[in-house]
Amino acid sequence: MIVKTDHTWHEKVMDYLSEEPALNLFILADIENFGYETDFQEIWADVDRAGDIQGILLRYLGNYLPYGKDTINAAEFSKIINNDTSYEMLSGKKEIVEQFYPYVQFTRTKETFFAELKDNSLLKEEIKREGIQQAELHDVDDLMALKKQIVEFSIGETARQSLEQALKTKTGRTYFIKEGETIVSCASTTAENSLSAMIVGVCSHPDKRGQGLASLCMDALCQDVLAEGKTLCLFYDNPKAGSIYKRLGFKDIGFWSMNYPLRNSVQNDESSFVK
């Protein structure tokens, strides 16, 4: 049975999602930040006769995120998606999203590796933190100036707003290195919640690559987030990026699938690592 949840379901929902905090990073962050009773976010649960949750579907604006352990009631959840004229994207663990294919029409799909870091065993025990700074709102202009020079990134109209929002709400942080007055390298988190955080926007200025600056930012960022008891995760589709992440201790845990109807195009994000 599909049930639209409210705050009275919170403990059950969080218990169900917290078994895989990396895979559920976006759902966990959205619930912690916005709750159950807004006009832009809704959460449904597939509940068995004993009252136990068997699957979750979250809507944030026009974006849908499903989650289940192995199988999900895609047929019933799909009725919700198909009745939404503002539907823009369905994304999640590949094995779960694929169960929606018989019921929801997609014309574009993008898949990336999904990797997770649970401990700091492969990170440097001592990090040279001299020169590594944590961004504040007044650094946004300089950070955006760097990102716009990274050809691997596709910087959308809302990128600046998203960065500012993450810093204001503490749902993301950015570490960076400056040379003179110019930011030459950075690494960020987004969708931070009580259990997990996602690494994004790791890059160095085109003239400063190969110096290990992004690795320094990344190492410091990972150490600090892990020290708070959170799991780290990231997307990547570049094998070279994957090898760098794995040297830090990230392990592949599957594929993340993003599926779009015809009217929406697939854009690159900032998840690729640029050394």
Summary of the structure (lengths in Angstrom):
residues: 275
radius of gyration: 19.0
end to end distance: 48.3
largest distance: 63.6
contacts: 876
relative contact order: 0.17
helix: 31%
strand: 29%
